[in-house]
Amino acid sequence: MDDLVTARLILHPMSVVEAERMVAGTPRDSDRWPPGYPTEGDVKSATDFLNRCARSGNSQPFGPYEIRRRADGQAIGGLGFHGPPDDSGSVTIGYGLIPSTRGFGYASEALRELLLFARARGITCVKGDADHDNIASQRVMTAAGMLPAGEDERVKYYEIVWTGATAAQAGPADPR
């Protein structure tokens, strides 16, 4: 599968071998892993992906992606799907960046691209969540076009739903 490319980022679909290296902490190209990468969340995502692959086969393109800066090729975080779409065409996403790269709009840029990718593959709903005190993550989802969809005692839920009419009017990169 090809990389997804934005103005400043490359979203690289993680292979099984790359996920195994991440879990083991042994990058193929150590120059691509700056201090702080991978995060605990990146390793958990790679582990979950490997477990899914062992149970039901490789779920790409609905698996994890490494977020790399185009300028220097360094991995700065991850995002992706928690698995393939369910029977209704819905997926759940997650994302994170290393601390030194937060606040520059990378997460919103990456999420917008992932939402466009999902919509182009017939996904009807993308869901995500953020802890109540994680205002930055809530802003990322809102900036990418996701809307509040409820909350519980721990998290706020967000989603974007596409129907024939809303898809024709505006996609996630242009949430009018």
ZADO-1210 file (C-alpha; in nm, 4 decimals, padded with zeros to 6 digits):
<atoms>
<atom x="00.0000" y="00.0000" z="00.0000" code="MET" pos="1"/>
<atom x="00.1214" y="00.3498" z="-00.0843" code="ASP" pos="2"/>
<atom x="00.2005" y="00.6256" z="00.1631" code="ASP" pos="3"/>
<atom x="-00.0532" y="00.9034" z="00.2133" code="LEU" pos="4"/>
<atom x="00.1100" y="01.2426" z="00.1582" code="VAL" pos="5"/>
<atom x="00.0062" y="01.5863" z="00.2843" code="THR" pos="6"/>
<atom x="00.1746" y="01.9247" z="00.2530" code="ALA" pos="7"/>
<atom x="00.4118" y="01.8527" z="00.5433" code="ARG" pos="8"/>
<atom x="00.3660" y="01.4864" z="00.6279" code="LEU" pos="9"/>
<atom x="00.3950" y="01.1316" z="00.5054" code="ILE" pos="10"/>
<atom x="00.1514" y="00.8821" z="00.6573" code="LEU" pos="11"/>
<atom x="00.3256" y="00.5501" z="00.6152" code="HIS" pos="12"/>
<atom x="00.1117" y="00.2340" z="00.6543" code="PRO" pos="13"/>
<atom x="00.2901" y="00.0109" z="00.9024" code="MET" pos="14"/>
<atom x="00.3833" y="-00.3360" z="00.7842" code="SER" pos="15"/>
<atom x="00.3948" y="-00.6404" z="01.0095" code="VAL" pos="16"/>
<atom x="00.7766" y="-00.6313" z="01.0014" code="VAL" pos="17"/>
<atom x="00.7801" y="-00.2617" z="01.0960" code="GLU" pos="18"/>
<atom x="00.5331" y="-00.3264" z="01.3791" code="ALA" pos="19"/>
<atom x="00.7523" y="-00.6103" z="01.5073" code="GLU" pos="20"/>
<atom x="01.0561" y="-00.3802" z="01.5009" code="ARG" pos="21"/>
<atom x="00.8668" y="-00.1096" z="01.6872" code="MET" pos="22"/>
<atom x="00.7537" y="-00.3502" z="01.9590" code="VAL" pos="23"/>
<atom x="01.1126" y="-00.4797" z="01.9878" code="ALA" pos="24"/>
<atom x="01.2521" y="-00.1240" z="01.9898" code="GLY" pos="25"/>
<atom x="01.4816" y="-00.1900" z="01.6938" code="THR" pos="26"/>
<atom x="01.4288" y="00.0520" z="01.4037" code="PRO" pos="27"/>
<atom x="01.5622" y="-00.0349" z="01.0610" code="ARG" pos="28"/>
<atom x="01.6922" y="00.3186" z="01.0218" code="ASP" pos="29"/>
<atom x="01.7746" y="00.4673" z="01.3610" code="SER" pos="30"/>
<atom x="01.8016" y="00.8170" z="01.2113" code="ASP" pos="31"/>
<atom x="01.4269" y="00.8081" z="01.1481" code="ARG" pos="32"/>
<atom x="01.3422" y="00.7678" z="01.5205" code="TRP" pos="33"/>
<atom x="01.4015" y="01.0941" z="01.7076" code="PRO" pos="34"/>
<atom x="01.4104" y="01.1115" z="02.0886" code="PRO" pos="35"/>
<atom x="01.0694" y="01.0244" z="02.2311" code="GLY" pos="36"/>
<atom x="00.9654" y="00.7999" z="01.9432" code="TYR" pos="37"/>
<atom x="00.7980" y="00.5591" z="01.9542" code="PRO" pos="38"/>
<atom x="00.5675" y="00.6595" z="02.2363" code="THR" pos="39"/>
<atom x="00.3971" y="00.4107" z="02.4631" code="GLU" pos="40"/>
<atom x="00.0820" y="00.4623" z="02.2536" code="GLY" pos="41"/>
<atom x="00.2707" y="00.3842" z="01.9309" code="ASP" pos="42"/>
<atom x="00.4013" y="00.0578" z="02.0779" code="VAL" pos="43"/>
<atom x="00.0524" y="-00.0358" z="02.2021" code="LYS" pos="44"/>
<atom x="-00.0931" y="00.0347" z="01.8569" code="SER" pos="45"/>
<atom x="00.1753" y="-00.1818" z="01.6918" code="ALA" pos="46"/>
<atom x="00.1113" y="-00.4615" z="01.9433" code="THR" pos="47"/>
<atom x="-00.2648" y="-00.4464" z="01.8836" code="ASP" pos="48"/>
<atom x="-00.2028" y="-00.4535" z="01.5070" code="PHE" pos="49"/>
<atom x="00.0198" y="-00.7613" z="01.5378" code="LEU" pos="50"/>
<atom x="-00.2437" y="-00.9354" z="01.7510" code="ASN" pos="51"/>
<atom x="-00.5143" y="-00.8553" z="01.4913" code="ARG" pos="52"/>
<atom x="-00.2897" y="-00.9856" z="01.2150" code="CYS" pos="53"/>
<atom x="-00.2330" y="-01.3102" z="01.4070" code="ALA" pos="54"/>
<atom x="-00.6083" y="-01.3568" z="01.4627" code="ARG" pos="55"/>
<atom x="-00.7557" y="-01.2506" z="01.1304" code="SER" pos="56"/>
<atom x="-00.4851" y="-01.1404" z="00.8879" code="GLY" pos="57"/>
<atom x="-00.3371" y="-00.8047" z="00.7987" code="ASN" pos="58"/>
<atom x="-00.5998" y="-00.5306" z="00.8344" code="SER" pos="59"/>
<atom x="-00.4172" y="-00.2693" z="00.6228" code="GLN" pos="60"/>
<atom x="-00.5236" y="-00.0235" z="00.4952" code="PRO" pos="61"/>
<atom x="-00.7280" y="-00.0106" z="00.8182" code="PHE" pos="62"/>
<atom x="-00.4343" y="-00.0402" z="01.0544" code="GLY" pos="63"/>
<atom x="-00.1661" y="00.1878" z="01.1993" code="PRO" pos="64"/>
<atom x="00.0292" y="00.4553" z="01.0147" code="TYR" pos="65"/>
<atom x="00.3563" y="00.6173" z="01.1110" code="GLU" pos="66"/>
<atom x="00.3498" y="00.9983" z="01.0860" code="ILE" pos="67"/>
<atom x="00.6719" y="01.1255" z="00.9274" code="ARG" pos="68"/>
<atom x="00.7739" y="01.4817" z="00.8509" code="ARG" pos="69"/>
<atom x="00.8412" y="01.5292" z="00.4813" code="ARG" pos="70"/>
<atom x="01.1192" y="01.7786" z="00.5542" code="ALA" pos="71"/>
<atom x="01.3483" y="01.5310" z="00.7309" code="ASP" pos="72"/>
<atom x="01.1737" y="01.1908" z="00.7156" code="GLY" pos="73"/>
<atom x="01.1655" y="01.1580" z="01.0943" code="GLN" pos="74"/>
<atom x="00.8809" y="00.9687" z="01.2585" code="ALA" pos="75"/>
<atom x="00.6974" y="01.2065" z="01.4910" code="ILE" pos="76"/>
<atom x="00.3974" y="00.9970" z="01.5906" code="GLY" pos="77"/>
<atom x="00.1317" y="00.7606" z="01.4775" code="GLY" pos="78"/>
<atom x="-00.2309" y="00.7451" z="01.3833" code="LEU" pos="79"/>
<atom x="-00.4605" y="00.4927" z="01.2361" code="GLY" pos="80"/>
<atom x="-00.7607" y="00.2734" z="01.2594" code="PHE" pos="81"/>
<atom x="-00.8297" y="00.0408" z="01.5493" code="HIS" pos="82"/>
<atom x="-00.9300" y="-00.2220" z="01.2952" code="GLY" pos="83"/>
<atom x="-01.1290" y="-00.2788" z="00.9780" code="PRO" pos="84"/>
<atom x="-01.4765" y="-00.1284" z="00.9374" code="PRO" pos="85"/>
<atom x="-01.7685" y="-00.2932" z="01.1119" code="ASP" pos="86"/>
<atom x="-02.0806" y="-00.4117" z="00.9261" code="ASP" pos="87"/>
<atom x="-02.2211" y="-00.0578" z="00.9171" code="SER" pos="88"/>
<atom x="-01.9032" y="00.0874" z="00.7611" code="GLY" pos="89"/>
<atom x="-01.7804" y="00.2518" z="01.0830" code="SER" pos="90"/>
<atom x="-01.4207" y="00.2698" z="01.2073" code="VAL" pos="91"/>
<atom x="-01.2506" y="00.4064" z="01.5163" code="THR" pos="92"/>
<atom x="-00.9296" y="00.6097" z="01.4991" code="ILE" pos="93"/>
<atom x="-00.6514" y="00.7126" z="01.7315" code="GLY" pos="94"/>
<atom x="-00.3424" y="00.9304" z="01.7028" code="TYR" pos="95"/>
<atom x="-00.0552" y="01.0804" z="01.8955" code="GLY" pos="96"/>
<atom x="00.2627" y="01.2812" z="01.8501" code="LEU" pos="97"/>
<atom x="00.5906" y="01.2964" z="02.0357" code="ILE" pos="98"/>
<atom x="00.5858" y="01.5937" z="02.2761" code="PRO" pos="99"/>
<atom x="00.8434" y="01.8025" z="02.0863" code="SER" pos="100"/>
<atom x="00.6195" y="01.8176" z="01.7759" code="THR" pos="101"/>
<atom x="00.2880" y="01.9058" z="01.9407" code="ARG" pos="102"/>
<atom x="00.1277" y="02.2429" z="01.8758" code="GLY" pos="103"/>
<atom x="00.2318" y="02.2756" z="01.5097" code="PHE" pos="104"/>
<atom x="-00.0881" y="02.1411" z="01.3505" code="GLY" pos="105"/>
<atom x="00.0621" y="01.8059" z="01.2506" code="TYR" pos="106"/>
<atom x="-00.2071" y="01.5971" z="01.4214" code="ALA" pos="107"/>
<atom x="-00.4928" y="01.7873" z="01.2539" code="SER" pos="108"/>
<atom x="-00.3189" y="01.7658" z="00.9154" code="GLU" pos="109"/>
<atom x="-00.2652" y="01.3914" z="00.9534" code="ALA" pos="110"/>
<atom x="-00.6200" y="01.3276" z="01.0748" code="LEU" pos="111"/>
<atom x="-00.7728" y="01.5265" z="00.7880" code="ARG" pos="112"/>
<atom x="-00.5829" y="01.3082" z="00.5396" code="GLU" pos="113"/>
<atom x="-00.6855" y="00.9881" z="00.7167" code="LEU" pos="114"/>
<atom x="-01.0503" y="01.0993" z="00.7105" code="LEU" pos="115"/>
<atom x="-01.0299" y="01.1718" z="00.3368" code="LEU" pos="116"/>
<atom x="-00.8740" y="00.8292" z="00.2878" code="PHE" pos="117"/>
<atom x="-01.1525" y="00.6616" z="00.4886" code="ALA" pos="118"/>
<atom x="-01.4282" y="00.8441" z="00.3006" code="ARG" pos="119"/>
<atom x="-01.2764" y="00.7502" z="-00.0353" code="ALA" pos="120"/>
<atom x="-01.2940" y="00.3836" z="00.0694" code="ARG" pos="121"/>
<atom x="-01.6638" y="00.3959" z="00.1513" code="GLY" pos="122"/>
<atom x="-01.6412" y="00.4396" z="00.5264" code="ILE" pos="123"/>
<atom x="-01.9650" y="00.5926" z="00.6563" code="THR" pos="124"/>
<atom x="-01.8570" y="00.6917" z="01.0077" code="CYS" pos="125"/>
<atom x="-01.5274" y="00.7608" z="01.1837" code="VAL" pos="126"/>
<atom x="-01.5237" y="00.7724" z="01.5640" code="LYS" pos="127"/>
<atom x="-01.2655" y="00.8915" z="01.8134" code="GLY" pos="128"/>
<atom x="-01.2418" y="00.9993" z="02.1743" code="ASP" pos="129"/>
<atom x="-01.0317" y="01.2112" z="02.4070" code="ALA" pos="130"/>
<atom x="-01.0038" y="01.2364" z="02.7832" code="ASP" pos="131"/>
<atom x="-01.1978" y="01.5280" z="02.9322" code="HIS" pos="132"/>
<atom x="-00.8764" y="01.7135" z="03.0169" code="ASP" pos="133"/>
<atom x="-00.7153" y="01.6529" z="02.6751" code="ASN" pos="134"/>
<atom x="-00.8347" y="01.9765" z="02.5165" code="ILE" pos="135"/>
<atom x="-00.5645" y="01.9621" z="02.2475" code="ALA" pos="136"/>
<atom x="-00.6925" y="01.6273" z="02.1166" code="SER" pos="137"/>
<atom x="-01.0494" y="01.7526" z="02.1237" code="GLN" pos="138"/>
<atom x="-00.9392" y="02.0510" z="01.9131" code="ARG" pos="139"/>
<atom x="-00.7601" y="01.8198" z="01.6682" code="VAL" pos="140"/>
<atom x="-01.0773" y="01.6208" z="01.6018" code="MET" pos="141"/>
<atom x="-01.2882" y="01.9360" z="01.5712" code="THR" pos="142"/>
<atom x="-01.0345" y="02.0962" z="01.3348" code="ALA" pos="143"/>
<atom x="-01.0472" y="01.7836" z="01.1169" code="ALA" pos="144"/>
<atom x="-01.4270" y="01.8062" z="01.0884" code="GLY" pos="145"/>
<atom x="-01.5375" y="01.5627" z="01.3592" code="MET" pos="146"/>
<atom x="-01.8268" y="01.6637" z="01.5852" code="LEU" pos="147"/>
<atom x="-01.8981" y="01.5951" z="01.9532" code="PRO" pos="148"/>
<atom x="-02.1060" y="01.2769" z="01.9885" code="ALA" pos="149"/>
<atom x="-02.1428" y="01.2376" z="02.3650" code="GLY" pos="150"/>
<atom x="-01.9344" y="01.1763" z="02.6719" code="GLU" pos="151"/>
<atom x="-01.9039" y="00.9591" z="02.9782" code="ASP" pos="152"/>
<atom x="-01.7247" y="01.0069" z="03.3080" code="GLU" pos="153"/>
<atom x="-01.3846" y="00.9535" z="03.1423" code="ARG" pos="154"/>
<atom x="-01.3924" y="01.0712" z="02.7786" code="VAL" pos="155"/>
<atom x="-01.5616" y="01.2887" z="02.5189" code="LYS" pos="156"/>
<atom x="-01.6622" y="01.1109" z="02.1981" code="TYR" pos="157"/>
<atom x="-01.6350" y="01.2571" z="01.8475" code="TYR" pos="158"/>
<atom x="-01.7451" y="01.1358" z="01.5085" code="GLU" pos="159"/>
<atom x="-01.7942" y="01.2298" z="01.1488" code="ILE" pos="160"/>
<atom x="-02.0763" y="01.0662" z="00.9553" code="VAL" pos="161"/>
<atom x="-02.1085" y="01.0725" z="00.5793" code="TRP" pos="162"/>
<atom x="-02.4247" y="01.0214" z="00.3820" code="THR" pos="163"/>
<atom x="-02.4703" y="01.0785" z="00.0101" code="GLY" pos="164"/>
<atom x="-02.5825" y="01.4375" z="00.0697" code="ALA" pos="165"/>
<atom x="-02.3190" y="01.5393" z="00.3252" code="THR" pos="166"/>
<atom x="-02.0377" y="01.3774" z="00.1297" code="ALA" pos="167"/>
<atom x="-02.1322" y="01.5798" z="-00.1773" code="ALA" pos="168"/>
<atom x="-02.1468" y="01.9063" z="00.0222" code="GLN" pos="169"/>
<atom x="-01.8253" y="01.8878" z="00.2206" code="ALA" pos="170"/>
<atom x="-01.5624" y="01.6343" z="00.3138" code="GLY" pos="171"/>
<atom x="-01.3547" y="01.6293" z="00.6319" code="PRO" pos="172"/>
<atom x="-01.0955" y="01.8685" z="00.4946" code="ALA" pos="173"/>
<atom x="-01.3678" y="02.1282" z="00.4275" code="ASP" pos="174"/>
<atom x="-01.6224" y="02.1000" z="00.7130" code="PRO" pos="175"/>
<atom x="-01.8639" y="02.3787" z="00.6139" code="ARG" pos="176"/>
</atoms>
